[in-house]
Amino acid sequence: MTGLTREEAAGRIMVALDYPEAGAAKKLLRDLEGIPCYIKVGMQLFYSAGPAFIASLKESGYRVFLDLKMHDIPNTVKGGASSITKLGVDMFNVHGAGGKEMMEAAMEGVDAALAGGSTGGYRPTVIAVTHLTSTSQVVLNSEIGIAGSVEDAVIRYATLAKSAGLNGVVASPQEVQLIKAACGAEFKTVTPGIRPAGAALNDQSRIMTPSEALAQGTDYMVIGRPITGAADPRAAIESIIEELVGNE
Ligand SMILES: O=c1ccn([C@@H]2O[C@H](COP(=O)(O)O)[C@@H](O)[C@H]2O)c(=O)[nH]1
């Protein structure tokens, strides 16, 4: 047993709604009705369904992570962060690779939107992507051309994100303990690369099972295809919740 209630376990899961349009995403939400999970909207759905879909999620009471991974010059990211904050999402992200000034600009964008009062004063959690969970050690060194271990590269971005005032990072569950050691327990870790035992890896590289990720101390685990691609998505998420509660 982990000590998590069923509701707490569900609340650690961010379901990735990687769909081409709102209709398919809404069907999944109907399938999962009543399960208090977080919802992650990425670029595929947001570029198609836009702010109206985010508004409908918020009206339905969901916590929303808008995963657009902004990576641009500081002034542009500041403006993007301001616009995203006005959508009233609970969390959004930028790429750590944009550097400290870009990440600070994102925080300035949040402050500017809040100063305008259009979000009711609600401050989103802002996190930075470290290295994508699809990136392996070999790809990091041989293709991207960054020397050293994935762990060192992730920690470098995590500490940079913390120094820029961000609230956490996206990383693999494999790096959670190192991130917490370097940046503190309160610094949030949001971890994709979650695969229940026996599930297809797809394009993910640095993976762990849900219970392994929880044991590492991850704050939130992002799970897409193991739920959305299942014949019975509700049964799939219920099984993950059971695994997290420790009743398996
Ligand atoms: O490093 C990263 C950053 C973001 N993601 C996103 O998480 C989900 C994972 O989906 P699965 O179907 O469970 O693989 C997806 O929306 C990615 O864009 C990530 O995987 N890794």
Ligand as a Chemical Component Dictionary entry (heavy atoms), coordinates in Angstrom:
data_LIG
# 
_chem_comp.id                   LIG 
_chem_comp.type                 NON-POLYMER 
_chem_comp.pdbx_formal_charge   0 
_chem_comp.three_letter_code    LIG 
# 
loop_
_chem_comp_atom.comp_id 
_chem_comp_atom.atom_id 
_chem_comp_atom.alt_atom_id 
_chem_comp_atom.type_symbol 
_chem_comp_atom.charge 
_chem_comp_atom.model_Cartn_x 
_chem_comp_atom.model_Cartn_y 
_chem_comp_atom.model_Cartn_z 
_chem_comp_atom.pdbx_ordinal 
LIG O1 O1 O 0 9.326 14.879 -22.425 1  
LIG C1 C1 C 0 8.124 14.817 -22.734 2  
LIG C2 C2 C 0 7.286 15.913 -22.725 3  
LIG C3 C3 C 0 5.964 15.757 -23.035 4  
LIG N1 N1 N 0 5.452 14.549 -23.367 5  
LIG C4 C4 C 0 4.016 14.459 -23.659 6  
LIG O2 O2 O 0 3.417 13.519 -22.758 7  
LIG C5 C5 C 0 2.473 12.716 -23.424 8  
LIG C6 C6 C 0 2.873 11.275 -23.321 9  
LIG O3 O3 O 0 1.978 10.470 -24.044 10 
LIG P1 P1 P 0 2.106 8.891  -24.129 11 
LIG O4 O4 O 0 1.052 8.521  -25.118 12 
LIG O5 O5 O 0 1.833 8.356  -22.748 13 
LIG O6 O6 O 0 3.470 8.546  -24.601 14 
LIG C7 C7 C 0 2.378 13.243 -24.858 15 
LIG O7 O7 O 0 1.306 14.152 -24.925 16 
LIG C8 C8 C 0 3.685 13.982 -25.061 17 
LIG O8 O8 O 0 3.537 15.092 -25.932 18 
LIG C9 C9 C 0 6.287 13.468 -23.402 19 
LIG O9 O9 O 0 5.873 12.337 -23.731 20 
LIG N2 N2 N 0 7.595 13.624 -23.063 21 
# 
loop_
_chem_comp_bond.comp_id 
_chem_comp_bond.atom_id_1 
_chem_comp_bond.atom_id_2 
_chem_comp_bond.value_order 
_chem_comp_bond.pdbx_ordinal 
LIG O1 C1 DOUB 1  
LIG C1 C2 SING 2  
LIG C1 N2 SING 3  
LIG C2 C3 DOUB 4  
LIG C3 N1 SING 5  
LIG N1 C4 SING 6  
LIG N1 C9 SING 7  
LIG C4 O2 SING 8  
LIG C4 C8 SING 9  
LIG O2 C5 SING 10 
LIG C5 C6 SING 11 
LIG C5 C7 SING 12 
LIG C6 O3 SING 13 
LIG O3 P1 SING 14 
LIG P1 O4 DOUB 15 
LIG P1 O5 SING 16 
LIG P1 O6 SING 17 
LIG C7 O7 SING 18 
LIG C7 C8 SING 19 
LIG C8 O8 SING 20 
LIG C9 O9 DOUB 21 
LIG C9 N2 SING 22 
# 
